[in-house]
Amino acid sequence: MQLTTETIRTAVAAALIEDQAADDVTTRWSVPEALEAEATMIAKQSGRVAGLTVVQEVYMAVDPTVKVRTAVADGDPVVPGQPLAWISGAARSVITGERVALNFAQRMSGIATLTSAFVAAIAGRPVALLDTRKTAPGLRALDKYAVSCGGGTNHRLDLSAMVLLKENHLAAAGGVVPAVRRVRDGMAAEDTGRAIEVEVTTAEEAREALDCQVEWILLDNMPVEQVARIVERRNTSGSTTRLEASGNITLDTVAEVAATGVDALSVGALTHSPTALDISLLVTRNHG
């Protein structure tokens, strides 16, 4: 996905308010007002970079006279010691924006790096690696953009994007068949349409969802052998329903799950628990 300027500005504004960047007392009292500085943002470990467009917006918000010149592009692989961007302007502004800029770049690059590792683990398989809605509150668009920088595919952005009937929906509606029926009745009543996906945890629920001819079935926390059997049933039935596997998929298990023949794998860990990529921003020159 692509980030809109409005989305970036909203996230940056919230982060700068949270950090009270307009009242950075340490910098204001310790750094001469007229001092100019140049700084370099550097990768300290190997990975996949993301968030440089957000870094540029951080400095635009802090001080429009600060210049950010990127050395790489979002989605590029990086190695330790590699410059990511050069930042120049008023020393106070460069330092005040440092933490917020790094917070965005480190988190987003961590997501992109983890995603790229999963993509590499299933290389050669005709299966999509999907993210989930398990994102940091207020940062969903940025998290999902970072997934795309790592080579992953974005699943639904929000609750309005598609119908995804999960276990609580099924429990409240009385099961797979009545839930799907109610959804279709609701779409007809509102004269609209959405793709329908049903989350299932048993072979019987999967059979019912296949019989309902929904667009997607999410096979949640199923043993690999059971996933393979459901894929075979789908294939032999001639159904066009696509199958997604999910539930505690790790780098150690993702290739085995992909080998079952599912169409997609969703991994919540991409965005709910990424390890930040180690990135630093160091002032390299003062003048003025």
C-alpha positions in Angstrom: 0.0 0.0 0.0 1.0 3.6 -0.4 0.9 6.1 2.4 -1.0 9.4 1.9 0.5 12.7 3.0 -2.4 13.2 5.3 -1.9 9.8 7.0 1.8 10.6 7.6 1.1 14.1 8.9 -1.5 12.9 11.3 0.8 10.2 12.8 3.7 12.6 13.0 1.7 15.4 14.6 0.5 13.0 17.3 4.0 11.8 18.0 5.5 15.3 18.2 2.7 16.4 20.6 3.3 13.3 22.7 7.0 14.2 22.8 6.3 17.9 23.5 8.8 18.7 20.8 7.7 22.4 20.9 9.1 22.6 24.4 12.4 20.7 24.2 14.0 22.3 27.2 17.2 20.3 27.1 18.0 21.3 23.5 16.8 24.9 23.9 19.0 25.5 26.9 22.1 23.6 25.8 22.4 24.1 22.1 23.3 27.6 20.7 20.4 29.0 18.7 22.4 30.0 15.7 24.3 26.7 15.4 23.9 24.7 12.2 24.5 21.0 12.1 24.7 18.0 9.8 23.7 14.5 10.9 23.6 11.1 9.4 21.0 8.4 10.0 22.8 5.0 10.0 21.8 1.4 10.0 23.5 -0.5 12.8 22.3 -4.0 11.7 21.3 -5.7 8.5 17.6 -5.5 7.5 15.1 -3.9 5.2 14.4 -0.2 5.6 11.0 1.5 5.8 9.8 4.9 7.1 12.1 7.3 5.5 9.2 9.2 4.0 7.9 9.6 7.5 11.3 10.8 8.7 11.1 13.6 6.1 7.7 14.6 7.4 8.9 14.7 11.0 11.5 17.3 10.1 9.1 19.2 7.9 6.9 19.5 10.9 9.7 20.4 13.4 11.3 22.9 11.1 10.6 23.3 7.4 14.1 24.7 6.8 15.8 21.4 7.8 16.8 19.4 4.8 16.5 15.6 4.7 18.4 13.8 1.8 17.8 10.1 1.7 20.6 7.7 0.8 18.3 4.6 0.2 14.6 4.1 -0.6 11.9 2.4 1.5 12.1 -1.3 0.8 15.8 -1.4 0.2 18.1 -3.9 2.0 20.7 -2.3 4.2 23.8 -3.4 6.1 25.5 -2.2 9.3 27.2 1.2 8.9 25.2 2.1 5.8 23.9 5.7 5.7 20.1 5.9 5.3 19.7 9.7 5.2 21.6 12.9 5.8 19.9 15.7 7.7 21.1 19.3 7.9 19.8 22.6 9.3 19.4 24.3 12.7 21.1 22.1 15.2 18.3 22.5 17.7 15.7 21.3 15.1 17.9 18.3 14.0 18.2 17.2 17.6 14.6 17.8 18.7 13.3 15.7 15.8 15.8 12.8 16.4 13.8 10.6 18.7 10.5 10.8 16.9 12.2 10.2 13.5 14.1 7.2 14.9 11.0 5.8 16.5 9.1 5.7 13.2 12.1 4.4 11.2 13.1 1.7 13.7 9.6 0.3 14.1 8.8 0.4 10.4 12.1 -1.0 9.4 11.7 -3.8 12.0 8.4 -4.7 10.4 9.8 -4.6 6.9 12.8 -6.7 8.0 10.7 -9.4 9.7 8.3 -9.5 6.7 11.2 -10.0 4.2 12.5 -12.9 6.3 9.1 -14.6 6.0 8.9 -13.9 2.3 12.3 -15.4 1.8 11.3 -18.5 3.8 8.4 -19.2 1.4 10.2 -18.2 -1.8 9.1 -20.2 -4.8 5.7 -21.0 -3.4 2.6 -19.4 -5.0 1.3 -18.2 -1.7 0.7 -14.6 -0.4 2.1 -13.5 2.9 -0.6 -11.4 4.6 -0.6 -9.0 7.6 -3.5 -8.6 10.0 -5.2 -5.9 12.0 -2.9 -6.6 15.0 -1.2 -3.2 14.6 -0.1 -0.5 16.9 -3.1 1.7 17.7 -3.1 4.8 15.5 -0.3 3.4 13.3 -2.1 0.8 11.2 -1.5 2.5 7.9 2.2 2.9 8.7 2.6 -0.7 9.9 0.9 -2.1 6.8 3.0 0.1 4.6 6.1 -1.3 6.3 4.8 -4.8 5.5 4.6 -4.0 1.9 8.1 -2.6 2.0 9.2 -6.0 3.2 7.4 -7.8 0.3 4.3 -8.8 2.1 0.7 -8.3 1.0 -1.8 -6.2 3.0 -5.0 -7.9 4.2 -8.1 -5.8 5.1 -7.2 -2.3 6.3 -10.2 -1.9 8.6 -13.6 -3.4 9.5 -15.4 -1.9 6.4 -13.0 -3.4 3.9 -14.5 -6.9 3.8 -16.6 -9.3 5.8 -14.5 -11.6 8.1 -16.7 -13.8 10.2 -14.6 -14.8 13.3 -15.4 -17.2 16.1 -17.4 -14.6 18.1 -19.5 -13.7 15.1 -20.2 -17.4 14.4 -21.1 -18.0 18.1 -23.5 -15.0 18.1 -25.1 -15.9 14.8 -25.5 -19.6 15.5 -22.8 -21.1 13.3 -21.3 -20.8 9.8 -24.4 -21.2 7.7 -26.7 -18.8 9.5 -23.9 -16.2 9.8 -23.2 -16.3 6.1 -26.9 -16.1 5.3 -27.4 -13.1 7.6 -24.4 -11.3 6.0 -25.8 -11.9 2.5 -29.2 -10.7 3.6 -27.6 -7.6 5.1 -25.7 -6.8 2.0 -28.8 -7.2 -0.1 -30.8 -5.0 2.2 -28.2 -2.3 1.9 -27.7 -2.8 -1.8 -23.9 -3.3 -1.5 -21.4 -6.1 -1.6 -18.2 -7.3 0.1 -16.0 -10.3 -0.1 -16.8 -12.8 2.6 -14.2 -14.7 4.6 -15.1 -17.2 7.3 -12.7 -18.2 10.1 -12.9 -21.9 10.9 -11.3 -24.1 13.5 -12.6 -27.5 12.5 -13.0 -29.6 9.4 -16.8 -29.5 9.7 -16.8 -25.7 9.8 -14.5 -25.7 6.8 -16.9 -28.0 4.9 -19.9 -25.8 5.7 -18.0 -22.7 4.6 -17.0 -24.4 1.3 -20.7 -25.3 0.8 -21.6 -21.7 1.3 -19.2 -20.7 -1.6 -17.7 -17.8 0.3 -14.7 -16.1 -1.3 -12.2 -17.0 1.5 -11.9 -19.4 4.3 -9.4 -18.8 7.2 -8.1 -22.0 8.6 -7.1 -20.9 12.1 -4.7 -22.8 14.3 -5.1 -26.1 12.5 -2.5 -28.8 12.3 -0.6 -28.9 9.0 -2.1 -32.3 8.1 -5.6 -31.0 8.5 -4.9 -27.9 6.4 -3.6 -30.1 3.6 -6.7 -32.3 3.7 -9.0 -29.2 3.5 -6.9 -27.9 0.5 -7.3 -31.3 -1.2 -11.1 -31.2 -0.6 -11.3 -27.7 -2.0 -9.3 -28.7 -5.1 -11.2 -31.9 -5.8 -14.6 -30.1 -5.4 -13.8 -27.6 -8.1 -14.5 -24.7 -5.6 -13.1 -21.3 -6.3 -12.9 -20.5 -2.6 -9.5 -19.4 -1.6 -7.8 -20.7 1.6 -5.8 -18.8 4.2 -3.9 -20.4 7.0 -3.2 -18.5 10.2 -2.3 -19.1 13.9 1.2 -19.0 15.5 3.0 -19.4 12.1 6.7 -18.8 12.7 9.8 -18.6 10.5 10.5 -22.2 11.4 7.0 -23.5 10.3 6.0 -21.1 7.5 7.5 -23.1 4.7 5.7 -26.3 5.9 2.4 -24.5 6.0 3.0 -22.9 2.6 3.6 -26.4 1.1 0.0 -27.5 1.9 -1.2 -25.5 -1.1 -3.1 -22.7 0.7 -3.4 -19.5 -1.2 -2.3 -17.2 1.6 -0.7 -17.2 5.1 -1.5 -14.5 7.6 1.1 -13.7 10.3 0.1 -11.3 13.2 3.6 -11.2 14.5 4.7 -9.0 11.5 3.0 -6.0 13.2 2.1 -7.0 16.8 5.6 -7.9 17.9 8.4 -6.8 15.5 11.9 -6.2 16.8 12.9 -2.6 16.0 15.8 -2.3 13.5 18.8 -0.7 15.2 19.3 2.7 13.6 21.1 5.7 15.0 21.3 9.4 14.1 24.6 11.1 14.8 25.6 14.7 14.4 28.7 14.6 12.3 29.4 18.3 11.8 28.6 21.7 13.5 29.1 25.1 12.0 27.9 28.6 12.6 
